[in-house]
């Protein structure tokens, strides 16, 4: 018997499924059609080659956000003062305590002091290809909120006017659906 299966799941879930296929001697009995959450991930294919052989992968085209990787990898605590959480990110990432940082439950166990020579280029192997969709989503929400704000508060009003307190989800969704290509 040969079965076609569509899987919408994460790579962690599918790894377990493929192990179950192998344990039950069912390798080769299925034709997999996989979503972008697992089908092109090394975590799944590296240990389950025989089980996923012939899988059809459905994945949106992802393009890099030009300039972002260069920008992000060049950030340090010294040159990124606008993000109040960056020091905490840095400490967590390098498992060190940044000099003069506020003591928190998260950094109090770090005995190593952060070295000014630490840099993200050495610690981040590669960026997620789907970053473009995150930036597109944020941009879409910004445009929808701007349009909603202009309608309710007027183009020159700063902050949320009473008509937008609280922001109504279904109405914001309506503005999102009105957006054309950005």
N, C-alpha and C positions, 0 to 999 in steps of 0.2 A: 504494500500500500504506500502511495506517495501523496503527501499532503502539503499544500501551500499555506504558509503561515505569515501573517502580517504582525510585526511586533513594534509597538510604540512603547519604548521603555528606555531606561538608562543602561549604560554599559555595565554597571555593577549587577543589575538584575539579569541581564542577558548572559553574563559570564556564568552565573549560577545555573541558568536554564541550559546552556550548552554543556555544562558538566553533567547535568541530569540526562541529557540526550546521550552522551557518551556512556554513562553508567548503565543506562538501559539498553545498550547496544542498538540504538536507533539512528546512528550516524548514517547519513545518506538517504534517509526516509523523508526528509523535509526539504521544501524549497522556501527559503527565507526572503522576505521583503522587509528591509529594515529602515527605520526612521533615522534621522541625523543624530539622535541621542545615543546610538550605539554602533551603527553599521560601519562607520569608517574609523572606529576607535581601535587602536593597537591593543588596548586592554582585552578586548574581546577576541580579536583575530590571532594574536600572538600565541595564545595557549589553546586555541580551538580551531585550528586551520581546517581540519577535516569536517568538523561540524558546520562551519559557516561557508564552506566552499560553494561557489555559485550564487552567493547572496546578492540580491539586487538592492543597492543602496540608494535611497531617496534623500537627497540633501540639497538645501538651497546653496546657490553660489555665494561664497563668502570672499569678500575682498578686504585687504588690509586697510585700516584707517591711516591714511598717509600722514606720516610725521608723529603718530602717537607713540610708537615703540621707542623711537629716539628721544622724544620728550620724557616719557615715563622713566626710562632707564637712566636718564640724566638727573632725576630728582634726588635730592638729599634733604636732610632735616634743615640744613642751613639755607637752601635755596627754595624751600617750599613752606613759606610762612602762612599762606592763605588757608591751608587745610589743617584745622586744629587736631585732627586724628592721625596725621601723618607720623608724628613721633611715636605714637603707640603702634602703628603699623610697622615702623622701622624696628622697634624693639622686638616685636613678635617675630618678624621676619629673620632678624639676625640673632635672636635669643640673647640680647644684651640690654643693659640699662644705659639710656642716653644721659650724658652728664647734665645735671640741673633739671632733669625732667621731673614732673610731679610723680611721687610714689603712688602706685595704684596696686590693686590686688593682682594685676596681670604682670607687672614688671618687678614686683618685690622679690621674686625668687631668682632673678638673673644676677649672677655674681660677676659676670664679665661686663666691663664697661665697653660701650660701643666705641669702636675705633673710627676716626675720621676717614680712614682709608677704605672702609666698607663701601661697596657700591652695588647697586642692583644688577648691573650687567653680569656680574659673576654668579648671581644667585637665581636668576630667572631664565630658565632654558629656552622657552618660547612662549609666545602669546597665543591665546585661544583665537581661532579663526573667526569665531562668531562675534567678535568685538564690534564689528560693523553694525550688527543688529541692535546691540545695546545702545550705541550712539544714535542710531536712527530712531529708536524708541524714545529716548530722552528728548530728541529734537521734536518728534511728533507731539509728545506731551507738552513741550514748551509752546509750540504753535497753537495747540488746542486750548491751553490755559490762557494764552494771550488773547485769542479770539473770544473766549468766554468772558474774560475780564473786560475787554473793550466793549462788549455788548452790555454787560451789567453795570460796569463802573465808569465807562468812558475811557478814551485813550490817554488822558492826562492824569488819571487818578493813580496815586502810588499806594500800594498795599491792597488788602482785601476790603472791598466795600461791604456793607451789610448784606447786600443781595447775594454775596458769595460765601457768607458764613452760615453754615459750613459749605464747602464745595460739594455739590450734589453729583455723585458718581454717574447716574444714568445720563444726566445732562452733559457731563464731561465726555462720556462715551459718544454722545451725539456729535459733539464738536470734533472728536477724533475721527469719526466716520466721515465727516465732511471734508477732511483734508485730502488734497490731491497730492501727487508726487512732490516730494520736497527737493 
